[in-house]
Amino acid sequence: MSQFPHDEFAKNLFELLLTPFGGVEIERGVQPEAKAVDIYFQPSKPLPHDHNIGLLARCITQPAIGNTLDLFLSLKLELESKQSIEPEERNLAMRLSALYIEKIQEAQQVGEARGRQEGRTEEGQALILRLLTRRVGNVPMEAEIRVKALPLERLEDLGEALLDFTQIGDLLAWLDLESQ
């Protein structure tokens, strides 16, 4: 463990970002010298040579960004827990707080939007199945499963089409046309 929280944070961040590309060791001894390096990286395969984007920039585009935010939060908490905090560290902690809160709010908005979409789809499925039952009688389990697999736009189309259905065969024919 480093004496400075930002050192530990940097090591953890580099480990997180570099691991998809090869082996990473923290605090590795270097032979034959009696010294140690903070981070040792050994690529698992030759890295693509691209002059337009560096290794760290490519790492940022990887899905590890959520873990990176967790590292930012742990650094912020570490900085805030210190008895005396330097002005630069206080400034860093404030910026990390704002970034973390912003990313959490974005994730909540995405989750809420996804939840609303799923709710509309579930309600659409239930309504369409009730209408089909009234229109053509009991819907076979296979057809019900196929109806529940339809996206919201297709459910809306089925809602209009079912007004012309007179028997279960009409539903099955419509579902067969949709699957083509």
Steps between C-alpha positions, in 0.01 A plus 500: 500500500637838404537781744314734262140420398550637149790256446281206598221636280735532200626145545146362523390703198791382286439142609132529403573661165794280396375157614297435180824538302735285709638422843532778758693474824499762773822552701719262299863453589746558215805273466797519526452843655376526856219726386128469438266649246152613594332345197634236263308430179563207266276496188331165438509558122653761275306822536367652177716787387272799455642850481161663550419367845719404793474194720336684789249665268410156364463373856255781577277374218479157664200409720714539813377858543255399774784348700704814438224706657507272802873563526436875482251470783742301716771762440258777591401321821864436583585867450204615710591264785844656547541725803669777305433535133707706261321761284582303182358184652185682615457639147548153351249347744243766407549439127477122550180546701342702221608247236375205703164664571460590133568141388266357763222736388556401136478132595179565697344681203590214267359249749179697542452530123562130457254424780232718343551326164476156663187608686333622179591174327363286785177699510472474121549124515235460769250717311557325168463156660174605670366638170604186313324280757179701459530503121604141417478300826778341702845573362730195488813523717729492192317799349505684834876453523542633146280802579702574815820490293379780272647849543262784586470621138394154381253472790339820380474355149346182644251713694372647174510170312309305766190709429467296178567159661212253525685187610828393659633407155499869407733575794730211412515609135581858610777377732643283221512801268673706771769236551601505133 
